[in-house]
Amino acid sequence: MSKFSRKLQKLHDTAPRQETAVLVTLVRQHQPELEVEEHLDELAFLTETLGAKTVYRFKQKMDKPDSYTFLGSGKMEEIHAYIQENDIDLALFDDELTPSQLKNIERLFEIKVMDRTNLILDIFAARAQTSYARTQVELAQYQYLLPRLSRMWTHLERQKGGIGMRGPGETQIETDRRIIQQRIAWLKEKLEKIDRQMATQRGNRGALIRVALVGYTNVGKSTLMNALSKSEVLAENKLFATLDTTVRKVVIGNLPFLLSDTVGFIRKLPTQLVESFKSTLDEVREADVLLHIVDLAHATYEDQIASVNLILAELDTRDKPILMVFNKVDAFLETAEPGALDAVKRAWEDRAQGQAVFISATQKDNFDGLKDALYGLVSTLHAVRFPYDNFLY
């Protein structure tokens, strides 16, 4: 082999290799096949966002998860054999695993195992740009990690009786637990201080109606924000491109108002994140009007609407006026049958009591319709909230 060939071989060997992953899910009784595949597609998208490549999907029908290894022993052996045969790096589960399940599965597979919660936290950590977002993610990660510490010290012996048999494992776990608890307490104090600052900022925004963009992740909220406010918020075809709340002043006709772009929701959003992102979600709680953005081109957009409504109910936003904005109409028309859009419009205009608009944020289709609907909602609220502000007349 020539000197050049050896150099080339060395370069090839040291090039970073994309991690490969298998996806694992449990299929409940009476769960439709389409729904199962859609959930796995979303998990694959999460995996892709993290930079790994999905190579295979495993499913098993069970009434309830196995308390020891989540799936049955036969299926777990099948997955283990595939992992060894194909040199897989990651096993990703579409549900949250208990600490004991995680430890048992890692011992069996001998590779890195992540559940849905851990995967979402990892993506949030990679996408967090500001100090505030990083603090929120760090708190959520520590809260997730605390009950799972024992699996990180399985290489050390447990404390045993007898001379020379007292392993350091248990002591180290106790030390780590104390350090993490102290870190959690410090991060909570830091976030409380930031929350007070942000509450003051929200209070100083003046006599303007607040409108918040809400919706499932990757439905086009940031693209719509850019189109309405003529700003440059990061908008990508990736999950959780937006973690930090962006607020812009928007003027439609003679009516100014504040528009907030918020973090996207997702099915089974980890409770740690809901708690940690309290201040970000306060933008939704304190908004006067919500624009619920929906990806009309998505196969299960109705399920996504239900997931968002569930989180909005937890945030106690039932009394707020909501304008349903169905985005990506152009992508929907590419695959839909003739007349399908009219049927969807009729159905949702009835369900949303007329508060539904169909647009394309990238093509700016029906933007006049969106602005008219938004103007009607905001001007009505403005006249009630600030009756002596006569700039409208």
Summary of the structure (lengths in Angstrom):
residues: 393
radius of gyration: 24.8
end to end distance: 83.9
largest distance: 88.5
contacts: 1171
relative contact order: 0.09
helix: 52%
strand: 18%
